[in-house]
């Protein structure tokens, strides 16, 4: 038998919102699984001020299970930030994150921690997509949605089969390597794998069950937030390539709008000059959509005081340059060649001025204005040493 000193200490983080019906089943089942190992453990619930009596349920559970701790957040919302708050409260050597809706089997928690210990892994995932793992009664659309989200994350995580999992375990010292964290949405595991530099990731098969009580929090808005989160992570992992690819994607969408507008207006009998100006304005509107998304999602990279005013100034220069080059190319005769010349001029001016005006620091200075880290509570051993 191992000595008491060699036994692990585990903190289980459970973010909640309107999960009062699930907690009386989840936490006792989890406590039974952890007690069976004889470990030192705690359960930390971070709740976003649920109006369903969650705090009263937790207070009742704590009377029976004193290892239960909780935090009620009244000024902040979101699954990812709730997990980070819970990680900051964690006192133990190993941390596990799981959902409160009974979709993650609480009896599997010790298995995740044991794999973390035995294999010296950086990260252990309760996986739905490896041999032995499965999901419970998923419909076709849910499968497609999950597969698509997983595919989009593949360049960030390599061979990991289930990077979207919300059931995972890490060592506390691995978490402490994460210098900057700025997740949005609900895929905190993906953020931590990338930002902690997890190289040895182990996947443990689980049965992912359907929610027992309550309603799913996975809305269309959350799925768009996931895309924004991916955008940030691609900028982090590929600081030069990612912004350039996005520049090309935005430029291609705008160019398609420009060409379509020009050809449509010429078919209606309009002269080339007004058609070209209208086309360049259409491209500007498409760019505005991308830029508004950038301003909203990448605030940490933005240094200019009046981003939309500067967008207007730069757009005026773009349209002027594009129109001028299109007119210079007029002797070529071909509408496609003239539009191509105009677009080339616009894109050169756009790329140059956006970098000059510092509209996009990604890949140039790469530094966020503020780093977000995890401020851990001291472990019981550290508290004892400090008081000695």
C-alpha positions in Angstrom: 0.0 0.0 0.0 1.3 3.5 -0.8 2.0 5.8 2.1 -0.3 8.7 2.9 2.3 11.1 1.6 2.2 9.4 -1.9 -1.5 9.6 -2.2 -2.7 12.4 -4.6 -4.8 15.3 -3.6 -7.5 16.2 -6.1 -9.7 19.3 -6.7 -12.8 18.8 -8.9 -14.1 22.0 -10.5 -17.8 22.1 -11.5 -19.1 25.3 -13.2 -22.9 25.6 -12.9 -25.9 27.7 -14.0 -29.4 26.4 -13.1 -28.1 22.9 -12.2 -29.8 22.6 -8.8 -31.6 19.5 -9.8 -28.5 17.7 -10.8 -26.2 18.5 -7.9 -27.8 16.3 -5.3 -27.1 13.3 -7.5 -23.7 14.4 -8.9 -21.8 15.4 -5.8 -22.7 12.4 -3.6 -21.8 10.0 -6.5 -18.5 11.9 -7.0 -17.8 11.8 -3.3 -18.3 8.0 -3.2 -15.9 7.6 -6.1 -13.2 9.7 -4.5 -13.6 8.3 -1.0 -13.0 4.8 -2.4 -9.4 5.8 -3.3 -8.6 7.3 0.1 -7.4 10.5 -1.4 -7.4 14.0 -0.1 -10.0 15.8 -2.2 -12.4 18.7 -2.6 -15.3 19.7 -4.9 -15.5 23.3 -6.0 -18.7 24.6 -7.5 -18.6 28.0 -9.3 -22.2 29.2 -9.9 -23.3 32.2 -12.0 -25.9 33.3 -9.5 -28.5 30.7 -10.5 -32.1 31.7 -9.6 -33.0 28.0 -8.9 -31.8 27.6 -5.3 -28.3 26.3 -6.2 -26.7 27.9 -3.2 -29.2 26.4 -0.8 -28.6 23.0 -2.3 -24.9 23.4 -1.9 -25.2 24.4 1.7 -27.3 21.3 2.4 -24.8 19.1 0.6 -21.9 20.6 2.6 -23.6 19.5 5.8 -23.1 15.9 4.6 -20.0 16.3 2.5 -17.7 18.9 4.1 -15.3 18.8 1.2 -17.8 20.8 -0.9 -16.8 24.5 -1.5 -18.5 27.0 -3.7 -18.4 30.5 -5.1 -21.5 32.4 -6.3 -20.5 34.9 -9.0 -22.9 37.9 -9.3 -20.9 40.2 -11.6 -19.6 37.7 -14.2 -21.0 35.0 -16.5 -19.6 32.3 -18.7 -18.5 28.7 -18.4 -14.9 29.3 -19.3 -14.4 32.1 -16.8 -16.2 30.1 -14.1 -13.7 27.2 -14.7 -10.8 29.7 -14.3 -12.3 31.0 -11.1 -12.6 27.4 -9.8 -9.1 26.6 -10.8 -7.9 29.7 -8.9 -9.7 28.3 -5.8 -8.1 24.9 -6.2 -5.7 23.9 -3.4 -4.7 20.4 -4.5 -2.1 18.8 -6.7 -4.4 17.6 -9.4 -7.4 19.4 -10.9 -10.4 17.9 -12.7 -13.0 19.8 -14.6 -16.5 18.4 -15.4 -20.0 19.5 -16.2 -22.8 19.4 -13.7 -25.5 17.9 -15.9 -24.5 14.3 -15.4 -23.2 14.0 -18.9 -19.7 13.3 -17.6 -19.7 10.1 -15.4 -18.5 11.1 -11.9 -17.3 7.5 -11.3 -14.6 8.1 -14.0 -12.9 10.9 -12.2 -10.4 8.7 -10.3 -9.5 7.0 -13.6 -8.5 10.3 -15.2 -6.4 11.2 -12.2 -4.7 7.8 -12.2 -3.8 8.1 -15.9 -2.4 11.5 -15.2 -0.1 10.1 -12.5 0.9 6.8 -14.2 1.7 8.2 -17.6 3.2 11.6 -16.5 0.7 13.2 -18.9 0.2 16.9 -19.3 -3.5 16.6 -19.9 -6.0 13.7 -19.6 -9.4 13.9 -21.5 -12.5 11.9 -20.8 -13.0 11.2 -24.5 -16.1 10.3 -26.5 -14.2 9.5 -29.7 -11.6 6.8 -29.0 -12.1 3.1 -28.8 -14.5 2.3 -25.9 -15.9 5.9 -25.8 -19.3 6.7 -27.0 -22.2 9.1 -26.8 -25.8 8.4 -25.7 -28.5 8.7 -28.4 -27.1 11.6 -30.4 -29.0 12.7 -33.5 -27.4 13.3 -36.9 -27.3 17.1 -36.6 -25.5 16.9 -33.2 -22.9 14.5 -34.6 -22.3 16.8 -37.6 -22.0 19.9 -35.3 -19.5 18.2 -33.0 -17.5 16.7 -35.9 -17.3 20.1 -37.6 -16.1 21.9 -34.5 -13.5 19.2 -33.8 -12.2 19.4 -37.4 -11.8 23.2 -37.1 -9.6 22.7 -34.0 -7.4 19.9 -35.4 -4.5 22.1 -36.5 -4.2 23.3 -32.9 -4.2 19.9 -31.1 -2.7 17.4 -33.6 -3.8 13.8 -33.0 -6.1 14.5 -30.1 -9.5 12.9 -31.0 -11.8 14.8 -28.6 -10.4 18.3 -28.1 -13.9 19.7 -27.5 -14.3 17.7 -24.3 -15.4 19.4 -21.1 -14.2 16.6 -18.9 -10.5 16.7 -18.3 -7.7 16.5 -15.7 -4.4 18.3 -15.3 -1.6 18.8 -12.8 -1.6 22.1 -10.9 2.0 22.7 -12.0 1.0 22.4 -15.6 -1.7 25.0 -15.1 0.8 27.4 -13.6 2.6 27.4 -16.9 -0.3 29.1 -18.6 0.8 32.8 -18.6 -2.1 34.3 -20.7 -5.6 33.0 -20.8 -8.5 34.8 -22.6 -11.1 32.1 -23.5 -14.5 33.0 -24.7 -17.4 30.6 -25.0 -17.4 27.1 -23.5 -14.3 25.3 -24.7 -11.9 25.9 -21.9 -10.1 22.6 -22.4 -9.0 23.7 -25.8 -7.7 27.0 -24.4 -5.7 25.2 -21.6 -4.3 22.5 -23.9 -2.9 25.2 -26.2 -1.8 27.8 -23.7 -0.2 25.3 -21.3 1.7 23.7 -24.1 0.3 20.3 -23.4 2.4 17.9 -25.5 1.5 14.5 -23.9 -2.3 14.3 -24.0 -4.0 11.0 -22.9 -7.6 10.2 -23.8 -9.7 7.9 -21.6 -12.9 6.5 -23.0 -16.2 7.5 -21.4 -19.9 7.2 -22.0 -21.1 10.7 -22.6 -24.7 10.7 -21.4 -27.5 13.0 -22.3 -28.5 15.7 -19.7 -30.7 14.4 -17.0 -32.4 17.6 -15.8 -32.5 21.2 -17.0 -31.8 22.6 -20.5 -28.7 22.7 -22.6 -26.7 25.9 -22.6 -25.3 25.2 -26.1 -27.0 28.0 -28.2 -26.2 29.3 -31.6 -24.7 32.3 -29.9 -22.3 30.0 -28.0 -21.3 28.3 -31.3 -20.4 31.7 -32.8 -18.4 32.4 -29.7 -16.5 29.2 -30.2 -15.5 30.4 -33.7 -14.2 33.6 -32.1 -12.3 31.6 -29.6 -10.7 29.5 -32.4 -9.7 32.8 -34.1 -7.8 33.9 -31.0 -6.1 30.5 -30.6 -5.0 30.5 -34.2 -3.5 33.9 -33.7 -1.7 32.6 -30.6 -0.3 29.5 -32.2 0.3 31.0 -35.7 1.0 34.7 -34.9 2.1 35.6 -38.4 0.3 33.2 -40.6 -3.2 33.4 -39.0 -3.7 37.2 -39.5 -2.5 36.9 -43.1 -4.9 34.1 -43.9 -7.8 36.0 -42.4 -6.7 39.1 -44.4 -6.9 37.0 -47.6 -10.2 35.5 -46.6 -11.7 38.9 -46.0 -10.2 40.2 -49.2 -11.5 37.3 -51.2 -15.1 37.8 -49.9 -14.9 41.5 -50.6 -13.5 41.0 -54.0 -16.4 38.6 -54.9 -18.8 41.3 -53.7 -17.0 43.9 -55.8 -16.9 41.9 -59.0 -20.5 40.8 -58.6 -21.6 44.5 -58.2 -19.6 45.7 -61.2 -20.9 43.0 -63.5 -24.4 43.4 -62.3 -24.4 47.2 -62.8 -22.8 46.9 -66.2 -25.5 44.4 -67.2 -28.1 47.0 -66.2 -26.4 49.5 -68.5 -24.3 51.5 -66.0 -20.9 52.9 -67.1 -17.7 51.3 -65.8 -16.7 54.2 -63.5 -19.8 54.3 -61.3 -20.0 50.5 -61.4 -16.4 50.3 -60.2 -17.0 52.8 -57.4 -20.1 50.9 -56.3 -18.2 47.6 -56.4 -15.4 49.0 -54.2 -18.0 50.4 -51.8 -19.6 46.9 -51.7 -16.1 45.5 -50.8 -15.8 48.1 -48.1 -19.1 47.0 -46.6 -18.0 43.4 -46.5 -14.7 44.5 -44.9 -16.7 46.4 -42.3 -18.4 43.2 -41.2 -15.1 41.5 -40.7 -13.6 44.6 -38.9 -16.6 44.9 -36.6 -16.1 41.3 -35.6 -12.4 41.9 -35.0 -13.1 45.0 -32.8 -15.6 43.0 -30.8 -13.6 39.8 -30.3 -9.9 41.0 -30.3 -10.1 44.0 -28.0 -6.9 43.0 -26.3 -4.9 43.7 -29.5 -6.5 47.1 -30.3 -4.6 50.2 -29.4 -6.3 52.9 -31.5 -8.8 55.1 -29.7 -11.4 55.5 -32.5 -11.2 52.3 -34.6 -14.3 52.9 -36.7 -13.3 56.5 -37.5 -9.9 55.3 -38.7 -11.7 52.5 -40.6 -13.5 55.3 -42.6 -10.3 57.2 -43.3 -8.5 54.1 -44.5 -11.5 53.0 -46.6 -11.6 56.4 -48.4 -7.9 55.9 -49.3 -8.6 52.3 -50.5 -11.5 53.3 -52.7 -9.5 56.2 -54.2 -6.5 54.0 -55.0 -8.7 51.2 -56.4 -10.7 53.6 -58.6 -7.5 55.3 -59.9 -5.8 52.0 -60.8 -9.0 50.7 -62.5 -9.1 53.9 -64.6 -5.4 53.6 -65.5 -6.1 50.0 -66.6 -9.0 51.2 -68.8 -7.1 50.7 -72.1 -7.0 47.0 -71.3 -10.6 46.9 -72.3 -11.5 43.8 -70.3 -13.8 44.4 -67.3 -12.2 41.6 -65.4 -8.7 43.0 -65.9 -9.8 46.5 -64.9 -11.5 45.2 -61.8 -8.4 43.1 -60.9 -6.2 46.2 -61.2 -8.5 48.2 -59.0 -8.7 45.4 -56.4 -4.9 45.0 -56.4 -4.5 48.8 -55.6 -7.1 48.7 -52.9 -5.5 45.6 -51.2 -2.0 47.1 -51.2 -3.3 50.3 -49.6 -5.4 48.4 -47.2 -2.6 46.1 -46.0 -0.1 49.0 -45.7 -2.4 51.4 -43.9 -3.9 48.9 -41.5 -0.4 48.0 -40.3 0.7 51.6 -40.2 -2.3 52.6 -38.2 -1.9 49.6 -36.0 -5.3 48.2 -36.6 -3.9 44.7 -36.2 -1.1 44.0 -33.8 -1.3 40.2 -34.2 1.9 38.9 -35.7 3.6 42.2 -35.5 4.0 42.9 -31.8 2.2 39.9 -30.6 1.7 41.1 -27.1 -1.6 41.5 -25.5 -2.1 44.6 -23.4 -2.9 42.5 -20.3 -2.1 38.9 -19.4 -4.8 36.9 -17.7 -3.4 34.2 -15.4 -4.7 31.9 -12.7 -4.1 33.2 -9.1 -4.1 30.0 -7.1 -5.0 29.8 -3.5 -2.2 28.3 -1.4 -2.4 24.6 -0.8 -2.9 23.4 2.7 0.8 22.2 2.8 1.9 25.7 1.7 -0.3 27.4 4.3 1.1 25.1 7.0 4.7 25.9 5.9 4.0 29.6 5.9 2.6 29.6 9.4 5.5 27.4 10.7 
